[in-house]
Amino acid sequence: MNRSNLFTDLVDSHAHLDFEDFDEDRDDVLERAQDAGVKLILNVGFDLDSSRKAVELAEKYSQIFAAVGIHPHEAKKVPKGYLQKLEEMAGHPKVVAIGEIGLDFFRNRSPHPVQREIFKAQLQLARKVNLPVIIHDREAHDEIVEILEKEGLPEAAGVVHCFSGDTFLAKKVLALGLYISIAGPVTYNKNVVLGQVASMVPPGKLLIETDAPFLPPTPLRGKRNEPAYVKYTAEKIAALRGKTPAYIGQLCLENTRNLFRI
């Protein structure tokens, strides 16, 4: 089966094409994405440097938009004045979100109190500039929800990317007005819980992503992920929801445009 012909409209709502993993063949990666039907890619910042690179990619390629933010892994490394620098970048016309931000209590690469501080500060920035947030949540489900309930979201809300919780958490996230983004792990046979989430998210709140170069879908596990491979995730979600792959692709593209006002 030639999967490229299944889709006319696809989106990768979360990728890291600025990473050095793509330095040797970035143009080829984007050409393969285009051939697969990917119309839009959101390149998401990890720290100040990758946020700047995300903006540069968005300036260079019409199909790429950018998000700027500090990942929880990098929270302990933030330089003085980082919020001002993010705010300046957020004024760029192709910057459509603050992210990725959040908490990661799995890798624990930054102390938890520092992660919380940086997360809350960036939520405040997102409210100030009225951009949606892209939230990273790993092994920190309850605390993420608690902080969002107390601190508040920007009017534009946001998305929990690469969702890793269960349907109970999904309902809490949806009640806050957030979108849920499903990545390659939904294609893994043992990930029944994520399949349940992908089946129950309301159509208007569903996004798909690769998180490239991470988390390649079946049958490409062990390889570098890239935006063209989002088609495998769309196919799996379509099967779970009893829809056509083309419908899921078009739905998620429309939802991405709506959330990020593209």
Helices and strands as residue ranges (DSSP letters): G 3-6, E 10-15, G 20-22, H 26-36, E 38-44, H 48-60, E 64-68, G 72-77, H 82-90, E 95-104, H 112-129, E 133-138, H 141-151, E 158-160, H 167-175, E 179-182, G 184-187, H 192-200, G 203-205, E 206-208, G 227-229, H 230-241, H 245-260
